[in-house]
Amino acid sequence: MTQDFSYEQIDAHQHYWDPARGDYGWLTPALSTLYRRFAPDDLAPLRAQCGVARTVLVQAAPTVEETRYLLDLARHDDSIAGVVGWVPLDDPHAPDLIAELASEPKLRAVRPMLQDLPDDRWIATANIARGVEALIAHDLAFDALIFARHAEALETFLMRYPALRVVIDHGAKPPIRDGAEGSPGFAAWSRAITLLARFPQVHCKVSGLATEAAPGWSDDTIRPFIAHLLASFGAQRLMWGSDWPVLNLNGDYARWHACAQRLLAHLDVRERAAIFGGNAAAFYRLNIDPAANPAANPAG
């Protein structure tokens, strides 16, 4: 059933891909649930069921070619409000490439897929200054795909570039399978979140949590993790995302959307509007009328 919302909802994190393109190293036939083409027509009815108007489309392959593929999809689909692409930030030609890609109005951020790099401290030690400065110059943001173990290196990076807008994907992938409060995994993750939330330029996505949970997860499974994210970042620095179709590994679009709505139902309407749309629109500088989002329009 379509729900009635008084604000425009934005899914801040979803993917489209086509395995035939050949540059998704992680996407193999063994992941049978995901090993097919996913396109806007697949997501449209799921968005409609949940009242989600638009999305932020995020890269899934560390190639410029995939970023161009996503930007081409975005040109032909108004539901894609912005694209998070990939560039080789440590390449000497990164500034020129960023300038070229930034000419596409829907490119709003880049993501270097830090979780997959062999060096957990790459973000603090790599020679990426010229690339990062180009992101700032073109008003592009940075998606940080991390685990808790990356927090100290990311802290160094954040101190170095206070003008760069950064969002942590998937709540830094907490070890939900290992238990909640009282478990060593929760303690390490919660410390990392508290550390990173000290930086005012950092936002965080309420996404990917179902994937990190064991099968059969419930609201109670997810509750302590969302509670800590909310306590750390506040409603004005969180944004909801589906992580669809990766979500299909351990849930579905409507189930995850409803779970997040219930766990955040105690917030007032402006706070919910912020998390489910307004914050993504503001953080990614999406070309959306602010009047559609009460959270971004105090007079409305």
C-alpha positions in Angstrom: 0.0 0.0 0.0 1.3 3.5 -0.9 1.8 5.6 2.2 0.8 9.2 2.4 3.8 11.5 3.2 3.8 15.2 3.5 7.3 15.5 2.2 9.3 14.2 -0.8 11.2 11.0 0.1 14.7 10.3 -1.4 16.5 7.0 -1.2 20.0 8.2 -0.5 21.7 4.9 -1.6 20.8 2.4 -4.3 22.5 0.7 -7.3 21.9 -0.2 -10.9 24.2 -2.6 -12.7 24.6 -4.9 -15.7 27.0 -7.9 -15.1 27.5 -8.1 -18.9 29.5 -4.9 -18.6 32.3 -7.0 -17.0 33.8 -4.6 -14.4 32.0 -5.8 -11.2 34.8 -7.9 -9.7 32.8 -8.8 -6.6 29.6 -9.7 -8.6 29.8 -13.3 -9.6 27.3 -16.0 -10.5 27.7 -17.4 -6.9 25.6 -14.3 -5.9 22.6 -15.6 -7.8 20.1 -13.2 -6.2 22.1 -10.2 -7.5 23.7 -11.6 -10.7 21.5 -10.0 -13.3 20.8 -6.6 -14.7 19.0 -4.2 -12.3 17.6 -1.0 -13.9 15.2 1.9 -13.1 12.2 -0.1 -14.3 12.9 -2.8 -11.6 13.0 -0.2 -8.8 10.1 2.0 -9.9 7.3 -0.1 -8.5 9.1 -0.6 -5.2 9.7 3.1 -4.8 6.0 3.8 -5.6 4.9 1.3 -3.0 6.9 3.2 -0.3 6.3 6.7 -1.6 10.0 7.3 -2.5 10.2 9.9 -5.3 13.8 9.9 -6.2 17.1 8.3 -5.5 20.9 8.8 -5.3 22.5 6.2 -7.5 25.8 4.9 -6.2 28.7 3.2 -8.1 29.4 -0.5 -7.6 32.6 -0.9 -9.7 35.9 0.9 -9.3 36.0 2.1 -12.9 35.4 5.4 -14.6 33.5 3.4 -17.3 30.8 2.4 -14.8 30.5 6.0 -13.6 29.8 7.1 -17.2 27.3 4.2 -17.5 25.5 5.5 -14.4 25.5 9.1 -15.6 24.0 8.0 -18.9 21.2 6.3 -17.0 20.7 9.4 -15.0 20.3 11.6 -18.1 17.3 9.6 -19.2 15.6 9.0 -15.8 14.2 11.9 -13.7 13.9 9.6 -10.6 17.8 9.6 -10.4 18.4 12.8 -8.6 22.2 12.4 -8.2 25.1 10.0 -9.0 27.9 8.9 -6.7 30.7 7.9 -9.1 34.3 6.6 -8.9 37.5 8.2 -9.9 41.2 7.2 -9.2 41.9 9.9 -6.6 45.6 9.0 -6.5 46.1 9.3 -10.3 48.1 12.4 -11.4 45.3 13.2 -13.9 42.5 13.0 -11.3 41.8 16.7 -11.3 41.3 16.8 -15.0 39.0 13.8 -14.9 37.0 15.2 -12.0 36.6 18.5 -13.9 35.3 16.6 -16.9 32.9 14.4 -15.0 31.7 17.4 -12.9 30.3 18.9 -16.1 27.6 16.3 -15.7 25.0 18.1 -13.5 23.9 14.9 -11.7 27.4 13.8 -10.6 27.3 14.8 -6.9 30.0 12.7 -5.2 32.7 10.1 -5.5 33.3 6.9 -3.6 36.7 5.0 -3.6 35.3 1.8 -2.0 37.7 2.0 1.0 36.4 -1.3 2.4 37.9 -3.3 -0.5 41.4 -1.7 -0.5 44.2 -3.9 0.9 45.5 -1.0 3.0 43.1 0.1 5.8 45.0 3.3 6.1 45.0 4.2 2.4 42.7 7.2 2.9 45.3 8.7 5.3 48.5 7.9 3.5 47.8 7.8 -0.3 48.9 10.7 -2.4 45.4 12.0 -3.1 45.6 15.7 -2.2 45.2 17.0 -5.7 42.2 14.8 -6.3 40.5 15.7 -3.1 41.1 19.4 -3.7 39.5 19.0 -7.1 36.4 17.5 -5.4 36.2 20.5 -3.1 36.7 23.0 -5.9 33.8 21.4 -7.9 31.5 21.1 -4.8 31.5 17.3 -4.9 31.0 15.2 -1.8 32.7 12.0 -0.7 31.1 8.7 0.2 33.1 6.7 2.8 32.5 3.0 2.5 34.1 1.8 5.7 34.1 -0.6 8.6 34.9 0.5 12.2 38.6 -0.5 11.6 38.9 2.4 9.1 37.8 5.1 11.6 41.2 6.3 12.8 42.5 6.7 9.2 39.4 8.5 8.2 39.7 10.8 11.2 43.2 11.8 9.9 41.6 12.5 6.4 38.8 14.5 7.9 41.1 16.7 9.9 43.1 17.3 6.7 40.1 18.3 4.6 37.5 20.1 6.8 35.9 21.7 3.7 35.0 18.3 2.2 31.5 17.0 2.8 31.7 13.3 3.8 29.0 10.7 4.3 29.6 7.4 5.9 27.8 4.6 4.0 25.7 2.0 5.7 26.4 3.2 9.3 30.0 1.9 8.9 28.6 -1.6 8.5 28.1 -2.6 12.2 28.6 -6.2 13.1 24.9 -6.8 13.7 25.2 -10.6 13.4 27.5 -10.6 16.4 25.1 -9.0 18.8 24.1 -5.6 20.1 25.0 -3.7 23.3 27.5 -5.5 25.4 29.3 -7.3 22.6 32.9 -6.4 21.7 31.9 -5.7 18.1 29.2 -3.3 19.2 31.6 -1.5 21.5 34.3 -1.1 18.8 31.7 0.1 16.2 30.0 2.5 18.6 33.3 4.1 19.5 34.1 4.5 15.8 30.8 6.2 15.2 31.2 8.5 18.1 34.7 9.5 16.9 33.6 10.3 13.4 30.4 12.1 14.4 32.5 14.8 16.1 33.3 16.2 12.7 30.5 18.6 11.6 31.1 18.0 7.9 30.3 14.3 8.3 26.9 12.8 7.7 25.8 9.1 7.9 23.5 6.8 6.0 20.9 4.6 7.7 21.4 2.0 5.0 22.8 -1.5 4.6 21.9 -2.6 8.1 19.7 -5.4 7.1 22.5 -6.9 5.0 24.7 -6.9 8.1 22.1 -8.7 10.2 21.5 -12.5 10.5 18.5 -13.9 8.6 15.2 -13.4 10.4 16.2 -9.9 11.7 13.5 -7.7 13.2 13.0 -4.1 14.4 14.5 -5.2 17.8 17.7 -6.4 16.0 18.2 -3.1 14.3 17.0 -0.8 17.0 20.2 -0.3 19.1 22.2 0.5 16.0 19.9 3.1 14.7 19.6 4.5 18.2 23.4 5.0 18.4 23.5 6.6 15.0 20.7 9.0 16.0 22.4 9.8 19.3 25.7 10.5 17.6 24.7 12.4 14.4 21.2 13.7 15.3 18.4 13.8 12.9 20.0 16.6 10.8 23.0 14.4 9.7 21.3 11.1 9.0 19.8 10.0 5.7 17.9 6.9 4.9 19.0 4.6 2.0 17.9 1.2 0.8 21.1 -0.2 -0.6 18.9 -2.0 -3.1 19.4 -4.4 -4.7 22.1 -5.6 -2.3 19.3 -5.4 0.2 17.7 -8.4 -1.5 20.4 -10.7 0.0 18.6 -10.4 3.4 15.4 -8.5 3.0 13.4 -6.4 0.6 12.7 -2.8 -0.1 9.3 -2.5 1.6 10.4 -4.4 4.7 13.5 -2.3 5.2 11.6 1.0 4.5 8.9 0.1 7.0 11.4 -1.0 9.7 13.2 2.4 9.4 10.0 4.3 9.5 8.9 2.5 12.7 12.2 2.9 14.4 12.2 6.6 13.7 8.5 7.2 14.3 9.2 8.9 17.6 10.8 11.9 15.9 8.8 14.9 14.8 7.7 15.3 11.2 10.5 17.7 10.3 13.1 15.3 11.7 11.6 12.4 9.8 11.4 14.6 6.7 15.1 15.4 7.1 16.2 11.7 7.4 14.0 10.4 4.6 14.7 13.2 2.1 15.7 16.6 3.2 19.2 15.8 4.4 20.1 13.9 1.2 18.9 16.8 -0.9 21.0 19.3 1.0 24.1 17.1 1.4 24.3 16.1 -2.2 23.2 19.5 -3.5 20.4 17.9 -5.4 18.4 20.0 -7.9 15.1 19.7 -5.9 12.7 22.4 -5.0 13.2 22.9 -1.2 9.5 23.6 -0.8 9.0 19.8 -1.3 10.9 19.2 1.9 9.6 20.8 5.1 12.9 19.9 6.8 14.7 22.2 4.4 12.0 24.9 4.4 11.4 26.2 8.0 8.8 28.6 6.7 6.8 26.0 4.9 
